[in-house]
């Protein structure tokens, strides 16, 4: 019996269709990594900096007092953000931060760099040693690495009576709301900015490490955090490290969807989609249950022998063998199943030269022709076997 076309083994090559898009994805990931760069190492002035002019102490204070504090290496995000002495805040980053404040963010700005303040839309005037020395020094970082004289000043703010600060003062534009005082001058000035606010720390160095451990500077930091967090219920206090040049390096997947790799990624996705559509397995109708396998000749003979042993019904056994013999003759001659025995005998005589008489007698018999005994049954089986050789062997016919 010929095998169904659906039963032929699937080509090995068709099973590996996924190899091309898979290898392409790996190559794209490696290609994307070439465009990544290590984050710039900037330690000064960050919440990681434990030097006298850093801000590690105020961050650890927020953590110890269980404030919802976190560090951020992205340009925007959250609702309350502290930008402390920014050193890498250019016009592009400043514009993003300005938009974040306009959308409702609260920003605490502590710094003495007018350029950084102008980047977020705030004009400030700096007085004191930093202002004079900043105009003569190429890098503001070099200024803050040096020791700056500081003094204890009387102050007025919630739970604050005195503060340690340097001589540098930062003054913003008029019209801001004042929160706290130091030496009868504003300590923090609040400026509405769109739907948000900019809190300008007029004495920006009150939160550095060397000042936080004296007077009421630590209390001031906690009260500032409370005031800003109360204005944005459920917010987190974010220490901005992005303004210091610390950047989260994007993953390979992020790089794949950024120029200049974006065009190549889109092309690959299109090719992969076409490959999946063409080679992918499609759901069709449910395949029918395969027919049960036919029994072997040995099993058939064993069943007949068991039937004879148990029942002694040689007539029934003969009819089973006869019916099988009849189907084999019809199949060999190309006749349809159920053809009349007479026509089958005539076709066997015409095509194979078989004597039609004995063949027809066996095809129509309901029991062994010679009787019901064992010898008659064996004789009928032997005669059927002889006729099988004649029917299934092509012999030249007489002309």
N, C-alpha and C positions, 0 to 999 in steps of 0.2 A: 504494500500500500504506500503510495507516494506521500512524503511528509508535507505537512502544511507549510506554506511559505512563511507563516508567522513563527514557526518552530526553528528556523535556521538561526545559527548563532550570530549574535550582534558583532559587527566588525570592531576590532580592538581600537581602531583609530577613532570611531565615533564615541567611545567612552572617555576619550581624553580631550574632548572639546573644551573643557574648562581650563586646560593647561595654558592656553594662550592668554585669556584674560587674567588668570592667576599670576603668571610670570609678568604680565604687563603691570599689574598692580604693585608687585614688589619693586619693579624697576622705577615706577612713578614715585614710590615712597623714598627710595634711595636718591632719586633725582631731586625730590623736594627737600631732603636733608641738606643738600649742597647749598641751599639758599638760607639755611638757618645759621645763626651766629650766637656765640656764647654771650650771655648778658654782661653788660659792662660792670666791672667791679668798682663800685663807688661806696666807700664805707663812711666817709665823714658826714656828720650831720644827720644820719639816719637813726631809726629806732634800734638798729643793731650796734651803733657806735657807743662804746663804753668810755670813751675819752671824756675829758672835762667839758668839751663843747658839743658832745653828742646828746641823743635823746633816748638812750636805752633805759635810763632810770624811770622816766615818766611812763614809758610803755609797760615796764615791769610793775610799776605802781598800779596802773589800771588793771592789769591781770590779777595782782594780789588782792585788790579790793573788789574783784569779781565784776568789773565793768565789762560789757560786751565789746572788747577791743580786738582788733585784728590788723594785720599788715596787708597792704594792697600794692601789687606791682602792675596794675592796669590803670589806664588814664582816668577812668571814672567808675562810678558804682557806689552803692550804698546811699545813705541819706545824710550822714554826718562825717565830715572828712577834715583831718588836721594836716595842713601843709606847713611843715616846720623847716625853715631855712632852705627853700628849694635851690638847687644848684644846676638843674638840667631842665628848666621850664622855659622852652622857647615859644615862639608865636603859635605853632601848630598845637602843641600840648596845652598851651594856655587857652586857645580857642575852644578846645574840647572841654576843659575845666570850666570855662565861662558859660558854655551851653548847659553843663550839668547843674551849675548854680541857678541859672535862669529857669530850669525845670523844677526847682524846689529844693535843691540841696543846701545844707548848711556847711560853710567853709570857715575854718579857723586858719588865718594866715599869720604866721610868725616869721618875719624875715626882714632884712634891710637892703634888699635888692630892688630898686625901683623898676628895673626892666622886667623882672618876674611878676611884680604886682601889675604892671601895665598890660602884661600878656593876658590877664584875666579881667581887664577892664577897670582897674583901680589905680588911681594916681596917688603916690605917696611921696612924702618928703622926709629924708633921713638926716638927722643931726647927731653930732657926737663924733667920737674917734673913727668909727667905721666909715662915716660919710667922707671924711677928708682922706683917709688912707685908701678907701675903695677906689678913689679916682686915680690913685697913683699905682695901684697894684693890678696886675693882669688877671689874677684869679682871686675871687672872694674866698675860696677855700683856704688860701694861704693866710688870710687875715684871721679866720676863726681857729686856725691851728695854734695861733699864738695866745698867750695868756692875756686876758683883758681885765683891767682892774674893775672891781665891783664893790658896791656898798649896800648897806641896809637902809631902806627908805620906808617911811610911814606909808601905810596903804589903807584903803577902805573898800572892802568887798565882803560878801558873805563869809563869815568866820575867818577873815583875813585882816590882820592889823599891821603887819610889816612884811616887806619882801626884799630879797636880795636881787639886785639887778646891776647891769653895767651902765655906762653913760650913754649908750646909743638909744635914741628915741625915734620912733616912726610916727609921722602925723599924716592922716588921710584927709580927704576933702571935707569941708564943713557939712553939717546937717546930719551926721550920724548919731545914733543913740548910744549913750555911754553906759557901760557896765563895769563898775569898779573904778577906783581912783588910786593914784600913787603920786605923792608929792603934790597933791591938789591938781593933778593933771590926769586926763583919761587913761585908764589902764587897758580897757578893751572898748573899741568903737565898733558899733554894729551898723552896717550899711545894707539896706534892702537892695536886692539885685534880681529883677524879674520876680519869680515866685519864691526865690530863696534869699539867703542872706550871706554876707561876708563879714566875719568877725575878725577885725584887725587888732592884733596884739601890739599895743603901742610900745611896750618894753619887751621886744621879742626874745630876749635871752633869759627871761625869768624861768623858763622850763628846761634849760640845759642841765646836764648832770651835776656840774659843780655848784649850781645854785639851788637845785631841788632839795638838797639835804639840809638846808638851813632856813631859818625864819618860817614863814607860812607858805612857801612856794609849793610844797606838795599839796597843801590844802587848797591852794588856788587851782591847781591842775584838776583835782577831783571835783571842785565846785563848777569849774568850767565844763567838764564832761557832763555833770548832772544837768546843768542848765541847757546844754545843747541837746542832750538825749531826751529831756522832758519835752522839748519843742517838737521832737519827732518820735512819738511813742513807737516802741518796737524796733527802733533803728539800732545799728551797730556803730561803734566808734572806730573809724578807719584811719590808720596812720598811713599817709600817702608816701610810698617809697618810689613811685613812678617819677615823681618830680626830682629825684636824686639820680636818675639814670638806671635804676634797677628795673628790669623788664622781665616779665614771664616769657620764656622762650616758647614760641608756638610749637605745637606738636607737628609731626609729619602730616597728619590729616589736615590740620589748619593750613599748612603751607601749600598743600595740593589745591586748595580753593582760594589762593591768593595769586595775583599776577606776580611773575610772568608764567607760573605753572598752570594757571586756571584754564587757559585755552587748551593745553595738552590734556588736562584732566577731563575736560568736557568731551574732547574727541575720543578719548579712551572709553569713557562711559557710554558714548553712542555706539562704538564698535562692540563693547561688551553686551549691550542690550540687544543688538542685532544677532550676536552669536548665541545668546541665551534663547532668543526667539526662534532661531533656525535649528539649533541642535537640541534644545531642551525637550524633555519628555512631555508630550501632550496627553491629556486625559481623554479617553474615548469610551465607547460602550463597554460594558462589562463582558469579559471573555467568557464563553460558555464553558461549562465543566467538561474537561476532556473525557472521552469515552474510556471505560475500563479496559485495561489490557486483556487481550485474548489469552486463554489458557494455552500452555504448551501441549505438544502432542503427548508427552509423557503423562501430564496430568489427565489428559482426556482418556488415555488408555487405562490409567489407574482407576479412574472413575467408572469406566465400563466394567473392569474386572471386579470392582467392589460391588457394582450392581448385580453382576452375575452371581457372586458369592452369596450376597444377602438374600436376593429374591429368586434367583434362578430364572429370571424372565429374559430368555434369549430373544424372544420376539421384539421386546422393547429395545434391547441392546442393538439388535439388527437394524431396526428402524432408525436409531440414532446414527449408526454408521452409514446407512443408506442415504439419509438426508444430507449428511456431510459430503458423501461421495457425489450426490446429485449437484450440490452447490459448486463443488470443485469443477465438475464437468462443464456446467453452464458458464462459469467464469472463464475457463480455459477456451471455450468455443466462442466467447463474446456474446452469449445469449443473456437476455434479462432473467432475473430471478423469478422462479415460478413458471418457467416455460414447460409446456406439456411434455411428458416423458417421450411420447412418440416422436415429436419434433426434435427433441434432443438426440434420440437414437439415430434419426435420419441424418442430422447434421454431423454426428460423430462418424457415421459410415461414409458420408460424402467427403469430409475433410481429413479424416484420419484412417479411413479404410477399415474401420472396426466392424465386426459382425453385429448387425443391429439386433438380432434376435436375443441372444443371451444378455446383451446390455439392457434392452427394454424390459426383459423379465426381471432383472435385478432392480431396475428403477421403479417398477410399479409394485413389487412384492412387498407385502406387509409382514412377512416372516420368512425365514430361510426356505428357499424353494424345495429343498430335499427333505424337509421335516423339521421337527422341533427339538431334536436331540442335539447333544453337544457336537457330534461329528458333523451333522448337517450345518450347524452354525459356523464351525471352522471351515467347512467346504465353501460356504457362501462368502466368508471373509476372504478366503484364498482366491476365489473366482473374481471378487471385486478388486483385489489387488492386481490380478493379471490384467483385467480390463483397464485399470488405471494406467498401467504402463503403455497399453495400446492407445488410450485416449490422449495421454499427455506427451507422446513422442511422435514427432512428425515423421511420416514415412512416405516415400514417393508412391503416388497412385498410378495404377496401370492406365496406359493410354489406349 
